[in-house]
Protein backbone atom coordinates (compact mmCIF):
# COMPACT_ATOMS: atom_id res chain seq x y z
CA UNK A 1 0.00 0.00 0.00
CA UNK A 2 1.40 3.37 -1.01
CA UNK A 3 1.19 6.19 1.47
CA UNK A 4 2.07 9.75 0.77
CA UNK A 5 3.11 12.03 3.56
CA UNK A 6 0.43 14.57 4.16
CA UNK A 7 1.68 18.00 4.98
CA UNK A 8 -0.59 19.81 7.36
CA UNK A 9 -0.59 23.58 7.33
CA UNK A 10 0.97 25.29 10.30
CA UNK A 11 -1.45 25.77 13.13
CA UNK A 12 -2.65 29.26 13.63
CA UNK A 13 -1.00 30.90 16.56
CA UNK A 14 -2.84 33.07 18.97
CA UNK A 15 -2.14 36.70 18.31
CA UNK A 16 -1.12 38.94 21.17
CA UNK A 17 -2.03 42.61 21.10
CA UNK A 18 -0.17 45.28 22.98
CA UNK A 19 -1.97 47.31 25.64
CA UNK A 20 -1.42 50.44 23.52
CA UNK A 21 -3.17 48.83 20.53
CA UNK A 22 -6.06 47.67 22.71
CA UNK A 23 -6.45 51.14 24.23
CA UNK A 24 -6.45 52.77 20.78
CA UNK A 25 -9.08 50.36 19.44
CA UNK A 26 -11.25 50.73 22.56
CA UNK A 27 -11.05 54.53 22.26
CA UNK A 28 -12.10 54.25 18.61
CA UNK A 29 -15.17 52.23 19.69
CA UNK A 30 -16.19 54.90 22.20
CA UNK A 31 -16.53 57.57 19.51
CA UNK A 32 -20.16 58.54 18.85
CA UNK A 33 -21.70 56.87 15.81
CA UNK A 34 -18.97 54.23 15.46
CA UNK A 35 -19.89 50.56 15.47
CA UNK A 36 -17.78 47.97 17.26
CA UNK A 37 -18.11 45.67 14.25
CA UNK A 38 -16.78 48.38 11.93
CA UNK A 39 -13.75 49.08 14.13
CA UNK A 40 -13.09 45.34 14.46
CA UNK A 41 -13.28 44.83 10.71
CA UNK A 42 -10.98 47.78 10.05
CA UNK A 43 -8.38 46.39 12.47
CA UNK A 44 -8.66 42.71 11.55
CA UNK A 45 -10.19 41.72 14.88
CA UNK A 46 -13.14 39.58 15.87
CA UNK A 47 -16.08 41.81 16.82
CA UNK A 48 -16.99 39.63 19.82
CA UNK A 49 -13.47 39.86 21.19
CA UNK A 50 -13.45 43.64 20.72
CA UNK A 51 -16.83 43.95 22.47
CA UNK A 52 -15.33 41.94 25.37
CA UNK A 53 -12.37 44.34 25.54
CA UNK A 54 -14.72 47.36 25.57
CA UNK A 55 -16.89 45.83 28.32
CA UNK A 56 -13.80 45.04 30.42
CA UNK A 57 -12.51 48.59 29.97
CA UNK A 58 -15.87 50.03 31.02
CA UNK A 59 -15.90 47.80 34.11
CA UNK A 60 -12.42 48.95 35.08
CA UNK A 61 -13.40 52.58 34.53
CA UNK A 62 -16.32 52.10 36.93
CA UNK A 63 -14.08 50.30 39.41
CA UNK A 64 -15.96 47.01 39.24
CA UNK A 65 -14.39 43.59 39.59
CA UNK A 66 -13.76 41.31 36.63
CA UNK A 67 -16.04 38.69 35.15
CA UNK A 68 -18.40 36.82 37.41
CA UNK A 69 -18.73 39.61 39.94
CA UNK A 70 -22.06 40.01 41.64
CA UNK A 71 -23.67 42.95 43.33
CA UNK A 72 -22.70 43.04 46.96
CA UNK A 73 -25.69 42.54 49.25
CA UNK A 74 -24.90 45.79 51.09
CA UNK A 75 -25.00 47.84 47.88
CA UNK A 76 -28.27 46.19 46.89
CA UNK A 77 -29.95 47.02 50.19
CA UNK A 78 -28.69 50.60 50.05
CA UNK A 79 -30.29 50.99 46.65
CA UNK A 80 -33.55 49.55 47.97
CA UNK A 81 -33.50 51.90 50.97
CA UNK A 82 -33.96 54.83 48.57
CA UNK A 83 -37.19 53.37 47.14
CA UNK A 84 -40.22 55.58 47.64
CA UNK A 85 -43.72 54.24 47.12
CA UNK A 86 -45.89 56.57 45.09
CA UNK A 87 -49.67 56.15 45.23
CA UNK A 88 -51.26 55.91 41.81
CA UNK A 89 -54.63 57.44 40.98
CA UNK A 90 -57.56 55.07 40.66
CA UNK A 91 -57.88 53.72 37.12
CA UNK A 92 -60.27 55.68 35.01
CA UNK A 93 -63.31 53.99 33.59
CA UNK A 94 -62.62 52.06 30.42
CA UNK A 95 -63.32 54.03 27.29
CA UNK A 96 -66.11 52.96 25.01
CA UNK A 97 -65.44 50.80 21.97
CA UNK A 98 -65.69 52.85 18.81
CA UNK A 99 -66.07 51.14 15.44
CA UNK A 100 -66.32 52.74 12.04
CA UNK A 101 -67.25 50.46 9.15
CA UNK A 102 -67.20 51.59 5.53
CA UNK A 103 -68.85 49.29 3.03
CA UNK A 104 -70.13 49.96 -0.49
CA UNK A 105 -70.11 53.71 -0.13
CA UNK A 106 -71.92 53.60 3.23
CA UNK A 107 -70.21 54.41 6.53
CA UNK A 108 -71.50 53.38 9.94
CA UNK A 109 -70.05 54.63 13.21
CA UNK A 110 -70.90 52.62 16.34
CA UNK A 111 -70.07 53.34 19.97
CA UNK A 112 -70.37 50.33 22.27
CA UNK A 113 -69.79 50.21 26.05
CA UNK A 114 -66.56 48.40 26.87
CA UNK A 115 -68.31 46.44 29.62
CA UNK A 116 -70.15 44.56 26.85
CA UNK A 117 -67.11 43.76 24.69
CA UNK A 118 -68.15 40.14 24.08
CA UNK A 119 -71.53 41.22 22.67
CA UNK A 120 -69.76 43.79 20.50
CA UNK A 121 -67.48 41.10 19.10
CA UNK A 122 -70.47 38.84 18.32
CA UNK A 123 -72.31 41.71 16.60
CA UNK A 124 -69.23 42.61 14.55
CA UNK A 125 -68.73 38.95 13.54
CA UNK A 126 -72.30 38.79 12.25
CA UNK A 127 -71.95 42.12 10.48
CA UNK A 128 -68.82 41.09 8.60
CA UNK A 129 -70.22 37.75 7.34
Secondary structure, 3 states (H helix, E strand, C coil): CCCCCCCCCCCCCCCCCCHHHHHHHHHHHCCCCCCHHHHHHHHCCCHHHHHHHHHHHHHHHHCCCCCCCCCCHHHHHHHHHCCCCCCCCCCCCCCCEEEEEEECCEEEEEEECHHHHHHHHHHHHHHCC
